[in-house]
C-alpha cells in the first residue's frame, strides 16, 4: 500500500519546491532591503573598538529638544564636549558596582545558610 501515487508525489514536490523558492526569495529581498536601510541611516559609519573611542566622541544628541512636553528635565546644562574632570564627576566604575553587589548578595546567602543550619539543630 503506497501513500502517494507517482503523479501525486511529483505534484507535491513541484509545489514544495515552488514554496521553498518563494520563501528564500522573500528572505533574501528582506535582508537586502534591511541592509540598505541601515546604510542610509548611518552613512560613513565605521565601527570603533573601545580603545579607539575618545571622550570627545561621546556627544549627547539633540533628541531631547525634539520631544514635545517631555516628562523629564536635565539636571545640568548640556555640554557638547566633556573634559576628563567632568567625566569623572559622573563616571561609575562598573567593577566597584559589581563587587559591592556580589558582596552583599554573598553576605545574604551566607546568613541564610547559617540560619538554616541553626534551625536544624
MARNU-720473 format. One record per residue: x, y, z of N, C-alpha, C, O, CB in turn. Coordinates in steps of 0.001 Angstrom, whole numbers, m for minus. Atoms other than C-alpha are relative to their C-alpha. Glycine has a CB too. Layout:
<n_xx X	n_yy Y	n_zz Z	ca_xx X	ca_yy Y	ca_zz Z	c_xx X	c_yy Y	c_zz Z	o_xx X	o_yy Y	o_zz Z	cb_xx X	cb_yy Y	cb_zz Z>
...
//
This chain:
<n_xx 845	n_yy m1180	n_zz 0	ca_xx 0	ca_yy 0	ca_zz 0	c_xx 892	c_yy 1245	c_zz 0	o_xx 1725	o_yy 1426	o_zz 888	cb_xx m962	cb_yy m3	cb_zz 1226>
<n_xx m819	n_yy m1225	n_zz 129	ca_xx 1527	ca_yy 3299	ca_zz m1114	c_xx m800	c_yy 1199	c_zz 483	o_xx m2020	o_yy 1269	o_zz 331	cb_xx 464	cb_yy 218	cb_zz m1479>
<n_xx 645	n_yy m1203	n_zz m521	ca_xx 812	ca_yy 6642	ca_zz 476	c_xx m400	c_yy 936	c_zz m1138	o_xx m1516	o_yy 1454	o_zz m1162	cb_xx 931	cb_yy 728	cb_zz 983>
<n_xx 245	n_yy m882	n_zz 1146	ca_xx 1084	ca_yy 8670	ca_zz m2747	c_xx 241	c_yy m776	c_zz m1280	o_xx 1072	o_yy m1682	o_zz m1343	cb_xx 906	cb_yy 1264	cb_zz 54>
<n_xx m306	n_yy 554	n_zz 1316	ca_xx 885	ca_yy 7722	ca_zz m6352	c_xx 1167	c_yy 787	c_zz m558	o_xx 1552	o_yy 1816	o_zz m2	cb_xx m1240	cb_yy 55	cb_zz m962>
<n_xx m1158	n_yy m680	n_zz 598	ca_xx 3765	ca_yy 8718	ca_zz m8583	c_xx m370	c_yy 1409	c_zz m453	o_xx 423	o_yy 2339	o_zz m300	cb_xx 547	cb_yy m810	cb_zz m1192>
<n_xx 465	n_yy m1309	n_zz 476	ca_xx 1735	ca_yy 11599	ca_zz m10068	c_xx m179	c_yy 958	c_zz 1180	o_xx 243	o_yy 2112	o_zz 1106	cb_xx m1333	cb_yy m144	cb_zz m785>
<n_xx 200	n_yy m837	n_zz m1180	ca_xx 735	ca_yy 12928	ca_zz m6621	c_xx 1320	c_yy 427	c_zz 626	o_xx 1455	o_yy 1561	o_zz 1087	cb_xx m839	cb_yy m737	cb_zz 1026>
<n_xx m1318	n_yy m309	n_zz m540	ca_xx 4341	ca_yy 12764	ca_zz m5438	c_xx 688	c_yy 1083	c_zz m822	o_xx 1318	o_yy 1976	o_zz m255	cb_xx 865	cb_yy m1258	cb_zz 44>
<n_xx m592	n_yy m1035	n_zz 865	ca_xx 5512	ca_yy 14821	ca_zz m8441	c_xx m661	c_yy 1350	c_zz 252	o_xx 20	o_yy 2371	o_zz 347	cb_xx m140	cb_yy m387	cb_zz m1491>
<n_xx 719	n_yy m1260	n_zz m251	ca_xx 2800	ca_yy 17433	ca_zz m7828	c_xx 423	c_yy 581	c_zz 1352	o_xx 660	o_yy 1784	o_zz 1468	cb_xx m1545	cb_yy m226	cb_zz m35>
<n_xx m425	n_yy m456	n_zz m1319	ca_xx 3742	ca_yy 17614	ca_zz m4141	c_xx 1403	c_yy 601	c_zz m51	o_xx 1647	o_yy 1664	o_zz 521	cb_xx m41	cb_yy m1158	cb_zz 1000>
<n_xx m1374	n_yy m510	n_zz 91	ca_xx 7439	ca_yy 18047	ca_zz m4966	c_xx 65	c_yy 1313	c_zz m758	o_xx 844	o_yy 2194	o_zz m394	cb_xx 900	cb_yy m1023	cb_zz m674>
<n_xx 27	n_yy m1263	n_zz 761	ca_xx 6674	ca_yy 20772	ca_zz m7531	c_xx m522	c_yy 1131	c_zz 891	o_xx 54	o_yy 2219	o_zz 913	cb_xx m892	cb_yy m141	cb_zz m1281>
<n_xx 568	n_yy m1032	n_zz m876	ca_xx 4503	ca_yy 22681	ca_zz m5035	c_xx 984	c_yy 332	c_zz 1128	o_xx 1192	o_yy 1504	o_zz 1442	cb_xx m1363	cb_yy m470	cb_zz 590>
<n_xx m969	n_yy m213	n_zz m1077	ca_xx 7055	ca_yy 22210	ca_zz m2227	c_xx 1186	c_yy 826	c_zz m489	o_xx 1624	o_yy 1748	o_zz 199	cb_xx 489	cb_yy m1345	cb_zz 557>
<n_xx m1134	n_yy m739	n_zz 565	ca_xx 9895	ca_yy 23454	ca_zz m4459	c_xx m379	c_yy 1447	c_zz m287	o_xx 405	o_yy 2362	o_zz m35	cb_xx 497	cb_yy m677	cb_zz m1284>
<n_xx 447	n_yy m1366	n_zz 312	ca_xx 7861	ca_yy 26471	ca_zz m5589	c_xx m116	c_yy 833	c_zz 1276	o_xx 304	o_yy 1990	o_zz 1309	cb_xx m1358	cb_yy m29	cb_zz m741>
<n_xx 145	n_yy m725	n_zz m1273	ca_xx 7029	ca_yy 27436	ca_zz m1991	c_xx 1374	c_yy 292	c_zz 597	o_xx 1605	o_yy 1383	o_zz 1116	cb_xx m861	cb_yy m816	cb_zz 1005>
<n_xx m1354	n_yy m193	n_zz m518	ca_xx 10656	ca_yy 26965	ca_zz m947	c_xx 719	c_yy 1132	c_zz m729	o_xx 1378	o_yy 1958	o_zz m98	cb_xx 804	cb_yy m1295	cb_zz m125>
<n_xx m632	n_yy m1071	n_zz 791	ca_xx 11885	ca_yy 29208	ca_zz m3777	c_xx m603	c_yy 1347	c_zz 371	o_xx 128	o_yy 2331	o_zz 485	cb_xx m168	cb_yy m261	cb_zz m1522>
<n_xx 641	n_yy m1267	n_zz m372	ca_xx 9325	ca_yy 31892	ca_zz m2843	c_xx 477	c_yy 468	c_zz 1371	o_xx 764	o_yy 1650	o_zz 1559	cb_xx m1534	cb_yy m148	cb_zz m2>
<n_xx m445	n_yy m368	n_zz m1352	ca_xx 10332	ca_yy 31810	ca_zz 836	c_xx 1440	c_yy 503	c_zz m31	o_xx 1753	o_yy 1518	o_zz 592	cb_xx m123	cb_yy m1204	cb_zz 963>
<n_xx m1399	n_yy m432	n_zz 89	ca_xx 14038	ca_yy 32054	ca_zz 8	c_xx 115	c_yy 1354	c_zz m688	o_xx 915	o_yy 2190	o_zz m266	cb_xx 834	cb_yy m1041	cb_zz m753>
<n_xx m31	n_yy m1284	n_zz 704	ca_xx 13404	ca_yy 34924	ca_zz m2431	c_xx m451	c_yy 1130	c_zz 914	o_xx 188	o_yy 2182	o_zz 968	cb_xx m886	cb_yy m50	cb_zz m1253>
<n_xx 503	n_yy m1042	n_zz m910	ca_xx 11359	ca_yy 36884	ca_zz 109	c_xx 1021	c_yy 268	c_zz 1106	o_xx 1248	o_yy 1421	o_zz 1471	cb_xx m1367	cb_yy m417	cb_zz 617>
<n_xx m1010	n_yy m172	n_zz m1043	ca_xx 14001	ca_yy 36277	ca_zz 2789	c_xx 1189	c_yy 800	c_zz m509	o_xx 1649	o_yy 1722	o_zz 165	cb_xx 469	cb_yy m1358	cb_zz 516>
<n_xx m1141	n_yy m730	n_zz 564	ca_xx 16828	ca_yy 37469	ca_zz 548	c_xx m348	c_yy 1457	c_zz m269	o_xx 457	o_yy 2345	o_zz 12	cb_xx 470	cb_yy m667	cb_zz m1292>
<n_xx 405	n_yy m1382	n_zz 263	ca_xx 14886	ca_yy 40566	ca_zz m527	c_xx m122	c_yy 797	c_zz 1300	o_xx 241	o_yy 1973	o_zz 1345	cb_xx m1332	cb_yy 28	cb_zz m762>
<n_xx 126	n_yy m675	n_zz m1295	ca_xx 14132	ca_yy 41407	ca_zz 3111	c_xx 1365	c_yy 335	c_zz 579	o_xx 1570	o_yy 1436	o_zz 1089	cb_xx m785	cb_yy m870	cb_zz 984>
<n_xx m1353	n_yy m238	n_zz m528	ca_xx 17775	ca_yy 41049	ca_zz 4144	c_xx 679	c_yy 1115	c_zz m784	o_xx 1306	o_yy 1992	o_zz m189	cb_xx 853	cb_yy m1294	cb_zz m61>
<n_xx m625	n_yy m1034	n_zz 836	ca_xx 18966	ca_yy 43180	ca_zz 1219	c_xx m613	c_yy 1363	c_zz 300	o_xx 109	o_yy 2353	o_zz 419	cb_xx m157	cb_yy m338	cb_zz m1503>
<n_xx 665	n_yy m1278	n_zz m283	ca_xx 16364	ca_yy 45881	ca_zz 1925	c_xx 402	c_yy 531	c_zz 1370	o_xx 605	o_yy 1734	o_zz 1529	cb_xx m1528	cb_yy m159	cb_zz m75>
<n_xx m377	n_yy m425	n_zz m1349	ca_xx 17261	ca_yy 45959	ca_zz 5632	c_xx 1417	c_yy 560	c_zz 14	o_xx 1683	o_yy 1571	o_zz 664	cb_xx m114	cb_yy m1172	cb_zz 988>
<n_xx m1379	n_yy m507	n_zz 65	ca_xx 20964	ca_yy 46372	ca_zz 4865	c_xx 38	c_yy 1380	c_zz m642	o_xx 772	o_yy 2258	o_zz m189	cb_xx 899	cb_yy m971	cb_zz m788>
<n_xx 45	n_yy m1296	n_zz 655	ca_xx 20168	ca_yy 49241	ca_zz 2514	c_xx m493	c_yy 1085	c_zz 929	o_xx 44	o_yy 2193	o_zz 940	cb_xx m875	cb_yy m62	cb_zz m1219>
<n_xx 524	n_yy m985	n_zz m943	ca_xx 18109	ca_yy 50995	ca_zz 5183	c_xx 1012	c_yy 321	c_zz 1082	o_xx 1123	o_yy 1477	o_zz 1490	cb_xx m1289	cb_yy m500	cb_zz 631>
<n_xx m1004	n_yy m248	n_zz m1034	ca_xx 20864	ca_yy 50575	ca_zz 7773	c_xx 1123	c_yy 873	c_zz m541	o_xx 1625	o_yy 1744	o_zz 170	cb_xx 567	cb_yy m1325	cb_zz 530>
<n_xx m1059	n_yy m823	n_zz 581	ca_xx 23441	ca_yy 52053	ca_zz 5421	c_xx m471	c_yy 1424	c_zz m205	o_xx 323	o_yy 2356	o_zz m78	cb_xx 474	cb_yy m588	cb_zz m1323>
<n_xx 527	n_yy m1350	n_zz 157	ca_xx 21153	ca_yy 55024	ca_zz 4741	c_xx m64	c_yy 715	c_zz 1343	o_xx 178	o_yy 1920	o_zz 1413	cb_xx m1386	cb_yy m37	cb_zz m645>
<n_xx 82	n_yy m608	n_zz m1326	ca_xx 20681	ca_yy 55614	ca_zz 8485	c_xx 1370	c_yy 447	c_zz 499	o_xx 1489	o_yy 1490	o_zz 1143	cb_xx m618	cb_yy m979	cb_zz 989>
<n_xx m1335	n_yy m269	n_zz m516	ca_xx 24421	ca_yy 55541	ca_zz 9203	c_xx 1006	c_yy 159	c_zz m1137	o_xx 1902	o_yy m672	o_zz m1283	cb_xx 441	cb_yy m1121	cb_zz 941>
<n_xx m966	n_yy m144	n_zz 1085	ca_xx 26260	ca_yy 56906	ca_zz 6167	c_xx 1390	c_yy 304	c_zz 540	o_xx 1548	o_yy 1170	o_zz 1400	cb_xx m440	cb_yy 1100	cb_zz m962>
<n_xx m1375	n_yy m226	n_zz m420	ca_xx 30003	ca_yy 56748	ca_zz 6639	c_xx 308	c_yy m531	c_zz 1388	o_xx 1358	o_yy m214	o_zz 1947	cb_xx 300	cb_yy 1452	cb_zz m47>
<n_xx m212	n_yy 548	n_zz m1340	ca_xx 29636	ca_yy 54873	ca_zz 9930	c_xx 1054	c_yy m1089	c_zz m51	o_xx 985	o_yy m2011	o_zz m864	cb_xx m1317	cb_yy m551	cb_zz 587>
<n_xx m992	n_yy 1067	n_zz m130	ca_xx 32641	ca_yy 52841	ca_zz 10881	c_xx 39	c_yy m417	c_zz 1454	o_xx 55	o_yy 425	o_zz 2352	cb_xx 1414	cb_yy 457	cb_zz m495>
<n_xx m2	n_yy 513	n_zz m1363	ca_xx 32698	ca_yy 50624	ca_zz 13923	c_xx 1382	c_yy 207	c_zz 628	o_xx 2407	o_yy m22	o_zz m14	cb_xx m393	cb_yy m1500	cb_zz 21>
<n_xx m1260	n_yy m235	n_zz m696	ca_xx 35351	ca_yy 51502	ca_zz 16506	c_xx 87	c_yy m930	c_zz 1192	o_xx m925	o_yy m1272	o_zz 1803	cb_xx 129	cb_yy 1477	cb_zz 446>
<n_xx m182	n_yy 776	n_zz m1226	ca_xx 36812	ca_yy 49396	ca_zz 19245	c_xx 17	c_yy 982	c_zz 1163	o_xx 200	o_yy 2183	o_zz 960	cb_xx 1322	cb_yy m861	cb_zz m46>
<n_xx 58	n_yy m887	n_zz m1156	ca_xx 36582	ca_yy 50762	ca_zz 22784	c_xx 1319	c_yy 727	c_zz 228	o_xx 1331	o_yy 1794	o_zz 841	cb_xx m375	cb_yy m786	cb_zz 1241>
<n_xx m1292	n_yy m653	n_zz m170	ca_xx 40309	ca_yy 51585	ca_zz 22699	c_xx 126	c_yy 1216	c_zz m915	o_xx 889	o_yy 2136	o_zz m621	cb_xx 1134	cb_yy m988	cb_zz m276>
<n_xx m103	n_yy m1099	n_zz 960	ca_xx 39792	ca_yy 53911	ca_zz 19713	c_xx m942	c_yy 1158	c_zz 310	o_xx m820	o_yy 2226	o_zz m289	cb_xx m278	cb_yy m510	cb_zz m1386>
<n_xx 991	n_yy m1027	n_zz m295	ca_xx 36916	ca_yy 55901	ca_zz 21250	c_xx 613	c_yy 1034	c_zz 927	o_xx 1216	o_yy 698	o_zz 1947	cb_xx m1272	cb_yy m616	cb_zz 631>
<n_xx m488	n_yy m1106	n_zz m801	ca_xx 37856	ca_yy 59299	ca_zz 22612	c_xx m1181	c_yy 584	c_zz 772	o_xx m2327	o_yy 449	o_zz 343	cb_xx 692	cb_yy 1085	cb_zz m889>
<n_xx 1070	n_yy m611	n_zz m795	ca_xx 35868	ca_yy 61123	ca_zz 25283	c_xx m761	c_yy 1017	c_zz m831	o_xx m1965	o_yy 1188	o_zz m637	cb_xx 572	cb_yy 668	cb_zz 1264>
<n_xx 655	n_yy m1001	n_zz 836	ca_xx 35116	ca_yy 63811	ca_zz 22705	c_xx m991	c_yy m632	c_zz m972	o_xx m1862	o_yy 64	o_zz m1494	cb_xx 1039	cb_yy 800	cb_zz m769>
<n_xx 936	n_yy 676	n_zz 887	ca_xx 33303	ca_yy 61179	ca_zz 20588	c_xx m1350	c_yy m243	c_zz 663	o_xx m2347	o_yy m477	o_zz m19	cb_xx 586	cb_yy m1312	cb_zz m462>
<n_xx 1235	n_yy 268	n_zz m724	ca_xx 30686	ca_yy 60724	ca_zz 23300	c_xx m801	c_yy 1294	c_zz 133	o_xx m698	o_yy 2002	o_zz 1135	cb_xx 297	cb_yy m610	cb_zz 1394>
<n_xx 780	n_yy m1233	n_zz 35	ca_xx 28323	ca_yy 63541	ca_zz 22391	c_xx m1468	c_yy m348	c_zz 199	o_xx m1981	o_yy m1259	o_zz m451	cb_xx 216	cb_yy 768	cb_zz m1340>
<n_xx 1427	n_yy 223	n_zz m239	ca_xx 24753	ca_yy 63676	ca_zz 23711	c_xx m775	c_yy 608	c_zz m1168	o_xx m577	o_yy 1781	o_zz m1485	cb_xx m458	cb_yy 623	cb_zz 1373>
<n_xx 742	n_yy m525	n_zz 1147	ca_xx 22362	ca_yy 64043	ca_zz 20754	c_xx m1030	c_yy 1040	c_zz 411	o_xx m1365	o_yy 1165	o_zz 1588	cb_xx m686	cb_yy m1131	cb_zz m740>
<n_xx 971	n_yy m1060	n_zz m231	ca_xx 19873	ca_yy 66874	ca_zz 20434	c_xx m1428	c_yy m531	c_zz 80	o_xx m2374	o_yy 256	o_zz 46	cb_xx 99	cb_yy 1036	cb_zz m1095>
<n_xx 1325	n_yy 598	n_zz 71	ca_xx 16943	ca_yy 64432	ca_zz 20550	c_xx m947	c_yy 512	c_zz 1085	o_xx m2147	o_yy 640	o_zz 843	cb_xx 118	cb_yy m1494	cb_zz 98>
<n_xx 910	n_yy m397	n_zz m1072	ca_xx 15613	ca_yy 65636	ca_zz 23907	c_xx m652	c_yy 1341	c_zz m292	o_xx m1703	o_yy 1636	o_zz 276	cb_xx 741	cb_yy 62	cb_zz 1326>
<n_xx 614	n_yy m1266	n_zz 367	ca_xx 14930	ca_yy 69068	ca_zz 22384	c_xx m1190	c_yy m200	c_zz m924	o_xx m2038	o_yy 686	o_zz m1035	cb_xx 1018	cb_yy 903	cb_zz m658>
<n_xx 1069	n_yy 251	n_zz 962	ca_xx 12593	ca_yy 67469	ca_zz 19834	c_xx m1231	c_yy m625	c_zz 653	o_xx m2270	o_yy m749	o_zz 6	cb_xx 504	cb_yy m901	cb_zz m1110>
<n_xx 1120	n_yy 638	n_zz m677	ca_xx 10340	ca_yy 65816	ca_zz 22416	c_xx m973	c_yy 1076	c_zz 475	o_xx m564	o_yy 2043	o_zz 1118	cb_xx 491	cb_yy m871	cb_zz 1191>
<n_xx 1012	n_yy m960	n_zz m399	ca_xx 7085	ca_yy 67690	ca_zz 22979	c_xx m467	c_yy m313	c_zz 1406	o_xx m883	o_yy m1441	o_zz 1674	cb_xx m1183	cb_yy m5	cb_zz m980>
<n_xx 404	n_yy 144	n_zz m1394	ca_xx 6270	ca_yy 68184	ca_zz 26672	c_xx 651	c_yy m1218	c_zz 634	o_xx m36	o_yy m2132	o_zz 1089	cb_xx m1516	cb_yy m102	cb_zz 107>
<n_xx m701	n_yy 1136	n_zz m589	ca_xx 8914	ca_yy 65820	ca_zz 27923	c_xx m270	c_yy m58	c_zz 1494	o_xx m523	o_yy 964	o_zz 2131	cb_xx 1512	cb_yy 90	cb_zz m270>
<n_xx 303	n_yy 176	n_zz m1423	ca_xx 8397	ca_yy 64379	ca_zz 31394	c_xx 1246	c_yy 105	c_zz 865	o_xx 1166	o_yy m89	o_zz 2078	cb_xx m670	cb_yy m1343	cb_zz 231>
<n_xx m1222	n_yy m126	n_zz m781	ca_xx 11997	ca_yy 64908	ca_zz 32453	c_xx 711	c_yy 1289	c_zz m387	o_xx 500	o_yy 1841	o_zz m1467	cb_xx 925	cb_yy m1225	cb_zz m212>
<n_xx m744	n_yy m1229	n_zz 222	ca_xx 14291	ca_yy 67884	ca_zz 32747	c_xx 1466	c_yy m262	c_zz 309	o_xx 1773	o_yy m962	o_zz 1274	cb_xx m557	cb_yy 1165	cb_zz 871>
<n_xx m1419	n_yy 229	n_zz m277	ca_xx 18092	ca_yy 67940	ca_zz 32532	c_xx 396	c_yy 595	c_zz 1341	o_xx m70	o_yy 1674	o_zz 1707	cb_xx 867	cb_yy 593	cb_zz m1112>
<n_xx m420	n_yy m484	n_zz m1314	ca_xx 19765	ca_yy 68321	ca_zz 35920	c_xx 1195	c_yy 943	c_zz m87	o_xx 1608	o_yy 1523	o_zz 916	cb_xx 339	cb_yy m1170	cb_zz 899>
<n_xx m1162	n_yy m865	n_zz 193	ca_xx 22663	ca_yy 70275	ca_zz 34464	c_xx m36	c_yy 517	c_zz m1438	o_xx m738	o_yy m45	o_zz m2279	cb_xx 1346	cb_yy m766	cb_zz 299>
<n_xx m23	n_yy m491	n_zz 1380	ca_xx 23396	ca_yy 72344	ca_zz 31360	c_xx 637	c_yy m1035	c_zz m938	o_xx 1533	o_yy m1781	o_zz m544	cb_xx 771	cb_yy 1338	cb_zz m81>
<n_xx m507	n_yy 937	n_zz 994	ca_xx 24067	ca_yy 70346	ca_zz 28206	c_xx 1392	c_yy 425	c_zz m454	o_xx 1649	o_yy 1605	o_zz m689	cb_xx m959	cb_yy m91	cb_zz m1205>
<n_xx m1367	n_yy m267	n_zz 467	ca_xx 27726	ca_yy 70050	ca_zz 27163	c_xx 262	c_yy m831	c_zz m1235	o_xx m50	o_yy m2022	o_zz m1260	cb_xx 1053	cb_yy m311	cb_zz 1106>
<n_xx m372	n_yy 743	n_zz 1197	ca_xx 28928	ca_yy 69083	ca_zz 23710	c_xx 1341	c_yy m702	c_zz 177	o_xx 1559	o_yy m1794	o_zz m348	cb_xx 54	cb_yy 932	cb_zz m1205>
<n_xx m1329	n_yy 566	n_zz m215	ca_xx 32490	ca_yy 68457	ca_zz 24847	c_xx 248	c_yy m81	c_zz 1499	o_xx m10	o_yy 869	o_zz 2239	cb_xx 1106	cb_yy 851	cb_zz m708>
<n_xx m251	n_yy 229	n_zz m1414	ca_xx 33495	ca_yy 66992	ca_zz 28197	c_xx 1497	c_yy m87	c_zz 253	o_xx 2248	o_yy m649	o_zz m544	cb_xx m704	cb_yy m1279	cb_zz 481>
<n_xx m1392	n_yy 166	n_zz m414	ca_xx 36801	ca_yy 67309	ca_zz 29994	c_xx 91	c_yy m1272	c_zz 838	o_xx m930	o_yy m1826	o_zz 1245	cb_xx 516	cb_yy 1252	cb_zz 805>
<n_xx m204	n_yy 1198	n_zz m811	ca_xx 38302	ca_yy 64383	ca_zz 31896	c_xx m557	c_yy 187	c_zz 1409	o_xx m1133	o_yy m744	o_zz 1972	cb_xx 1490	cb_yy m352	cb_zz 65>
<n_xx 501	n_yy m269	n_zz m1343	ca_xx 37407	ca_yy 66035	ca_zz 35226	c_xx m1525	c_yy m58	c_zz 40	o_xx m2103	o_yy m584	o_zz 990	cb_xx 490	cb_yy 1365	cb_zz 486>
<n_xx 1458	n_yy 22	n_zz 46	ca_xx 33775	ca_yy 66496	ca_zz 34192	c_xx m526	c_yy m1425	c_zz m140	o_xx m1551	o_yy m1769	o_zz 449	cb_xx m508	cb_yy 862	cb_zz m1154>
<n_xx 408	n_yy 1393	n_zz 162	ca_xx 33528	ca_yy 62860	ca_zz 33124	c_xx 119	c_yy m729	c_zz 1329	o_xx m764	o_yy m1508	o_zz 1685	cb_xx 852	cb_yy m702	cb_zz m1080>
<n_xx m231	n_yy 690	n_zz m1263	ca_xx 34957	ca_yy 61682	ca_zz 36455	c_xx m1075	c_yy 328	c_zz 1039	o_xx m1339	o_yy m484	o_zz 1926	cb_xx 1372	cb_yy 362	cb_zz 544>
<n_xx 1060	n_yy m368	n_zz m935	ca_xx 32201	ca_yy 63552	ca_zz 38330	c_xx m1192	c_yy m949	c_zz m118	o_xx m1836	o_yy m1249	o_zz 887	cb_xx m449	cb_yy 1444	cb_zz m245>
<n_xx 1184	n_yy 823	n_zz 241	ca_xx 29520	ca_yy 61305	ca_zz 36765	c_xx 341	c_yy m1465	c_zz m267	o_xx m564	o_yy m2297	o_zz m344	cb_xx m780	cb_yy 558	cb_zz m1167>
<n_xx m398	n_yy 1348	n_zz 374	ca_xx 31523	ca_yy 58163	ca_zz 35983	c_xx m159	c_yy m960	c_zz 1181	o_xx 224	o_yy m642	o_zz 2306	cb_xx 1449	cb_yy m7	cb_zz m503>
<n_xx 129	n_yy 1036	n_zz m1027	ca_xx 30668	ca_yy 54992	ca_zz 37921	c_xx 806	c_yy m1201	c_zz m472	o_xx 584	o_yy m1716	o_zz m1568	cb_xx m1512	cb_yy m385	cb_zz 261>
<n_xx m841	n_yy 1131	n_zz 356	ca_xx 33244	ca_yy 52220	ca_zz 37919	c_xx m820	c_yy m1285	c_zz 110	o_xx m1318	o_yy m1618	o_zz 1185	cb_xx 1259	cb_yy m65	cb_zz 909>
<n_xx 826	n_yy 1217	n_zz 9	ca_xx 31462	ca_yy 49015	ca_zz 36929	c_xx 587	c_yy m1086	c_zz 881	o_xx m160	o_yy m1869	o_zz 1469	cb_xx m157	cb_yy m526	cb_zz m1421>
<n_xx m609	n_yy 1008	n_zz m872	ca_xx 33963	ca_yy 46855	ca_zz 38786	c_xx m409	c_yy 211	c_zz 1461	o_xx m717	o_yy m749	o_zz 2166	cb_xx 1533	cb_yy 40	cb_zz m128>
<n_xx 407	n_yy m284	n_zz m1374	ca_xx 33144	ca_yy 48592	ca_zz 42066	c_xx m1470	c_yy m315	c_zz 212	o_xx m1843	o_yy m869	o_zz 1246	cb_xx 275	cb_yy 1459	cb_zz 348>
<n_xx 1438	n_yy 259	n_zz m118	ca_xx 29411	ca_yy 48362	ca_zz 41440	c_xx m258	c_yy m1496	c_zz 99	o_xx m1014	o_yy m1945	o_zz 960	cb_xx m764	cb_yy 598	cb_zz m1201>
<n_xx 191	n_yy 1448	n_zz m15	ca_xx 29590	ca_yy 44647	ca_zz 40671	c_xx 569	c_yy m633	c_zz 1271	o_xx m41	o_yy m1535	o_zz 1846	cb_xx 651	cb_yy m628	cb_zz m1228>
<n_xx m599	n_yy 538	n_zz m1225	ca_xx 31912	ca_yy 43946	ca_zz 43598	c_xx m919	c_yy 251	c_zz 1189	o_xx m1158	o_yy m656	o_zz 1986	cb_xx 1389	cb_yy 629	cb_zz 253>
<n_xx 913	n_yy m315	n_zz m1101	ca_xx 29566	ca_yy 45726	ca_zz 46017	c_xx m1261	c_yy m861	c_zz m68	o_xx m1724	o_yy m1380	o_zz 948	cb_xx m377	cb_yy 1491	cb_zz m28>
<n_xx 1223	n_yy 793	n_zz 178	ca_xx 26540	ca_yy 43927	ca_zz 44583	c_xx 226	c_yy m1453	c_zz 418	o_xx m567	o_yy m2012	o_zz 1175	cb_xx m473	cb_yy 62	cb_zz m1467>
<n_xx m243	n_yy 1403	n_zz m305	ca_xx 28082	ca_yy 40462	ca_zz 44817	c_xx 416	c_yy m218	c_zz 1447	o_xx 121	o_yy m1266	o_zz 2021	cb_xx 1057	cb_yy m547	cb_zz m918>
<n_xx m316	n_yy 112	n_zz m1425	ca_xx 29496	ca_yy 41109	ca_zz 48287	c_xx m1284	c_yy m38	c_zz 825	o_xx m1422	o_yy m861	o_zz 1730	cb_xx 895	cb_yy 1176	cb_zz 454>
<n_xx 1268	n_yy m49	n_zz m733	ca_xx 26020	ca_yy 41998	ca_zz 49533	c_xx m808	c_yy m1275	c_zz m248	o_xx m1374	o_yy m1846	o_zz 685	cb_xx m821	cb_yy 1245	cb_zz m417>
<n_xx 737	n_yy 1215	n_zz 333	ca_xx 24423	ca_yy 39068	ca_zz 47708	c_xx 602	c_yy m1218	c_zz 703	o_xx m131	o_yy m2070	o_zz 1206	cb_xx m9	cb_yy m216	cb_zz m1519>
<n_xx m682	n_yy 1111	n_zz m680	ca_xx 27018	ca_yy 36659	ca_zz 49125	c_xx m266	c_yy 41	c_zz 1499	o_xx m503	o_yy m999	o_zz 2115	cb_xx 1518	cb_yy 49	cb_zz m270>
<n_xx 258	n_yy m141	n_zz m1439	ca_xx 26532	ca_yy 38020	ca_zz 52650	c_xx m1400	c_yy m498	c_zz 334	o_xx m1584	o_yy m1209	o_zz 1321	cb_xx 167	cb_yy 1472	cb_zz 447>
<n_xx 1383	n_yy 422	n_zz m235	ca_xx 22771	ca_yy 37464	ca_zz 52415	c_xx m121	c_yy m1520	c_zz m116	o_xx m779	o_yy m2156	o_zz 707	cb_xx m957	cb_yy 691	cb_zz m1000>
<n_xx 55	n_yy 1454	n_zz 180	ca_xx 23228	ca_yy 33913	ca_zz 51102	c_xx 669	c_yy m735	c_zz 1164	o_xx 155	o_yy m1745	o_zz 1645	cb_xx 671	cb_yy m394	cb_zz m1321>
<n_xx m707	n_yy 630	n_zz m1129	ca_xx 25735	ca_yy 33053	ca_zz 53836	c_xx m864	c_yy 54	c_zz 1257	o_xx m953	o_yy m933	o_zz 1987	cb_xx 1366	cb_yy 699	cb_zz 257>
<n_xx 882	n_yy m115	n_zz m1161	ca_xx 23351	ca_yy 34365	ca_zz 56514	c_xx m1160	c_yy m982	c_zz m94	o_xx m1529	o_yy m1602	o_zz 903	cb_xx m531	cb_yy 1429	cb_zz 127>
<n_xx 1099	n_yy 948	n_zz 173	ca_xx 20509	ca_yy 32287	ca_zz 55046	c_xx 461	c_yy m1426	c_zz 265	o_xx m245	o_yy m2191	o_zz 923	cb_xx m585	cb_yy 110	cb_zz m1410>
<n_xx m537	n_yy 1355	n_zz m204	ca_xx 22670	ca_yy 29140	ca_zz 55018	c_xx 255	c_yy m247	c_zz 1489	o_xx m95	o_yy m1302	o_zz 2015	cb_xx 1314	cb_yy m202	cb_zz m812>
<n_xx m276	n_yy 153	n_zz m1426	ca_xx 23812	ca_yy 29719	ca_zz 58607	c_xx m1295	c_yy m77	c_zz 816	o_xx m1376	o_yy m846	o_zz 1773	cb_xx 865	cb_yy 1163	cb_zz 497>
<n_xx 1273	n_yy 29	n_zz m702	ca_xx 20235	ca_yy 30402	ca_zz 59754	c_xx m702	c_yy m1341	c_zz m199	o_xx m1339	o_yy m1841	o_zz 728	cb_xx m894	cb_yy 1143	cb_zz m476>
<n_xx 593	n_yy 1327	n_zz 243	ca_xx 19043	ca_yy 27150	ca_zz 58132	c_xx 695	c_yy m1060	c_zz 830	o_xx 50	o_yy m1978	o_zz 1338	cb_xx 78	cb_yy m368	cb_zz m1491>
<n_xx m744	n_yy 937	n_zz m824	ca_xx 21812	ca_yy 25274	ca_zz 59929	c_xx m400	c_yy 85	c_zz 1462	o_xx m465	o_yy m943	o_zz 2136	cb_xx 1479	cb_yy 247	cb_zz m140>
<n_xx 401	n_yy m184	n_zz m1391	ca_xx 20739	ca_yy 26747	ca_zz 63295	c_xx m1386	c_yy m580	c_zz 241	o_xx m1641	o_yy m1131	o_zz 1312	cb_xx 25	cb_yy 1485	cb_zz 376>
<n_xx 1352	n_yy 512	n_zz m144	ca_xx 17099	ca_yy 25767	ca_zz 62707	c_xx m14	c_yy m1520	c_zz 83	o_xx m839	o_yy m2086	o_zz 801	cb_xx m864	cb_yy 467	cb_zz m1156>
<n_xx m44	n_yy 1459	n_zz 12	ca_xx 18025	ca_yy 22115	ca_zz 62058	c_xx 506	c_yy m562	c_zz 1321	o_xx 169	o_yy m1692	o_zz 1676	cb_xx 879	cb_yy m488	cb_zz m1137>
<n_xx m581	n_yy 471	n_zz m1271	ca_xx 19902	ca_yy 21838	ca_zz 65373	c_xx m990	c_yy 116	c_zz 1056	o_xx m710	o_yy m226	o_zz 2205	cb_xx 1242	cb_yy 760	cb_zz 383>
//
